[in-house]
Amino acid sequence: MINMSVCLVTFKERRELIKSLIPRIRETIPAEVDIILAVNGNFEEPMPEDYRSDMLKLSMEHQNVYPIICADFMSLSKLWNTLVLFSKTEYNFVMTDDLVISNPDVYKIASDYAERTGEEFFTINNGFSHFVLTKSFLHQIGYFDERLLAYGEEDGDLVHRYIKMFGRDVPTLPIDGFYNGAAYHLKMKNTENHINNKPTVNREIALIKYADDPNGICGMNPTPLSSTGVFEDYQQYPYEPFVRRNRFNIKKFERIILDE
């Protein structure tokens, strides 16, 4: 079975959701599996001390939970990138904080699928609430676009780039008893929002980056789109392969490997 880290993002309005979810994950996923928890700040709001303490206490109450606490708001793209970069496993299982789990075999099913198929990126139940990806894949595609300043559109953007790069739809794995609770009413303040309480700014950036094109790619969009060329994609973390190739030198220096 492939070892995967579990990656979660949350914020203070979802405190009770994450306090219920992590114990549930620990009931269904082996205790030795790392849970990396990104605790996001809210835009132009101080983080309440009791919330920060709660998240640290929650992390200490369960084995192998590693919190990353953000003093200020960070985009979902940046946090997803950070979770994968900070994990110690090649495969990473990203989950939402409003997840509902009734199937005790979710982790094994996803791990077995990755091992059997060799897929390095796939969604669960044909959606983007939960997905598995490798460090290698994320670097190959250039990471989630951190120019998307808030949250929303980062999934569709990555899917568009995936189809463009690989010429096929993103694989999906059906799993019963595992779904998004859709707690869209629990939202941050100080943001102008549109559908499902997602900030307008990311939608506006997406409209600059992509335009309707009958010969374009549908992806997660109902109509085909192509890049406008205004926001060209580039490698956001160019040094990661060098770091991963040469980490062994920290223990005892042998040689510097410049190329893969």
N, C-alpha and C positions, 0 to 999 in steps of 0.2 A: 504494500500500500504506500502510495506517495505521501510524504509528510507535507502538510500545508499549514501556514499560519492563517489565523482568522483575523481579519482587518475590519475595524468598526470606526465610524465617525458619529459623534453625538454633540449636542449642545444643551444649554440649561433648560430650555422648554421641554426637553425630552428626558429629563432626569429620571422620572419613574419608569419610563420604557426601558432604559438601559439598565436600571437597577433590577428589573425583572428578567431582562434578556440574558445577561451574563451568567446568572445561576442556571438558566435553562440551557445555555450553550454547554456549560460545564456538566450538565446531566447527560448530554447527548454526544459530546465530543471528548476524546481522551484528555485527561488532565495534563499530560505532557505536551499537548499542542499549545503553542503560544497564541494568546489573544493580544493584539496590539490595538489599543484604544486611543483614538485621536479625540480629545476633548476640545471642541472649538470655542473660541470666544465669540461674542456677539458684536456686530458692527457698532462702534461708538458707544459701547456700554462697558463699564467695569465688570470683571468677573466676580460674582459674589463669593466671599470667602467660604461660606457654608457649602456652596456648590463645589468649589475646588476641593474642599476637605472631604465631601461626600464621594467624589470620584476617586480620590486617593484611597479612601477607606474601602470603597468597593474593589479597587484593584488589589488591595492587600488581603482581602477576605477570600480571594480565589487564586488558585495556583496558576502561575505563569501568565498573569495579566500585566501588560506593560503600558502605562499611560503616557501619552504625549499631550501635555496641556499647553494650549495656545493662549497667551495673554491678550491677543488681539484676534479679530476675525481673519480666518484664512479661507480661500476658495476651496470648494470641494475637489477641484482638479489638483490643487497643490497638496491637499491632505491625502487623496488617494495615491498620488505619486510618492509622498513621504512615507505612507504606511508600507508600501512595497519596498522602497529603498531601505527602510529601517528594519525590515524583517530579516531573519537569518535563513529563511527557506527560499528555494527557487520558486515554488508554487505558493500562491496566496489566494485565499478564499475571502472575498470582500462581501460583507453583509450589511444590510440597513439596520438602523437601531429600532425600527418598528416591525421587525421580523416576527412572524408567528411560526413556531416549530412544533409540530406534533409527530414528526417522523424521527425516530431515534437513530436512523441509519444514514442521515443526510451526508455527513462527512465521508463515510465509507463509500457511498454511492458515487459522490463527486470524485474522490480520490481514485477509485477503481476505474472510472470512466477516463480520467486523465492518463492513467497508466496504460489502459487498453488501447486508446486511440492515439495517444501522443499529442493530443490537442493542447496548445499552450494558452489558449484563450477561448472560453465558452461561457455563455450565460446559462442561468437556471430558469426553466419554465418560460423560455422565449421572452424574457424581459431583462431589464438592466438593474433590477433591485439587488440581485445577487449574482456574482460572477466569479470565475476563477481565471487567473492569469499568472504568467511567469515573469520574473525579472527580465529574462532575455527577450520575451515578446514585447514587453512594455518599452524596453530600450529600442528595439528594432523599429517600432512604430513611432517613436519620438515622444512618448508619455502623453498623459492627458494635458490638453492645452491650458496652461496657466494664465493665458490672457483672458480666459473666461473668469471674470473677477469674483463671481459669487457662486451660485449653484444653479444647475439646469443647463442643458445643451451639451455638457461635456460628454455625455453618453452618446448622443447622436453624432457628435463631431468625431469621436473615436470610431464608431461604426462606419461612418462615411469613409474615413481614412483606411480602415481595415478592408472594406470592399474594393477600394481603389488599389490597394497594395496587393491583395491576394486574389482578387477576382472571384470572390464567393461570399455568400452570407456568413455571418458569425454563427458558428455551431451553437446549438442549445441542447441542454440536458433536461428532460422532464423528471421532476421529483415530486411525488405526492407529499402532502403534509408539510409544505414549506412555502410560505408566501409573504408578501409585503402587507402589513396591516394598514397601510395608507393613512398614516396619522398626519395628513396635510394641514389640519387645523392647528397643530403645534408648530408655530412659526416664530422667527425672530422679529423683533421690532426694527424700526429705522431702515426699512427696505421698501422700495416701491415694487410691488409684485404684480404678476399676471397669473396665468393658469396654475392651479395647484399651489398657490403661494410661492412660486419661484420668482426670484428677482428679475425685474424687467431688463436690467443691464446685460445679462447674459444673452437674452433673446435678441437684443439690439446688436450685440457683437456678432452673433450668429448670422444675422441678416446682412451684416457688412461682409462677413467671410464667405457666405454662400448665396447664390442666386438661382432662381428657377431656370432649368435647362432641360428640354425634352430628351436630350441625349445624356443627361447626367445620371446620378446615382440616387435611388430612393432612400436606402438605408432605413432609418427610423422616421423619415419624413414621408408624408403621404404623396408628395410630388417629387420628381427627380430634381436634384440640385447639382451644381458644379461650383468649384471654387472661383471666386471673383478675382483672385490674385492680390487682393488688398492685404490679407493676412496669410502670407506664405508660411507653410509649416517648416520647422527646423528642429534639430536635435537640442532639447532643452538641458540635458545632463550629459554632455559629451565625454566626461571623464570617468563615468561609471564602469565601463569595461576595463579600463586601466586599473582602477581600484580593485575590482574583483579578481583580475588576473594576478595581482601582486600582493594581495593580503598575506599570503604565506610568509612573506619577508618580514612581517612584524615579529613573528616568533624567533626566526633566525634568518638573517639576510643570506640569500644565495645569489640571486640575479634579478635584474629588472627585465620583465617581458614587455616589449613595446607593441608587438602585434599579436593578434589572435592566431 
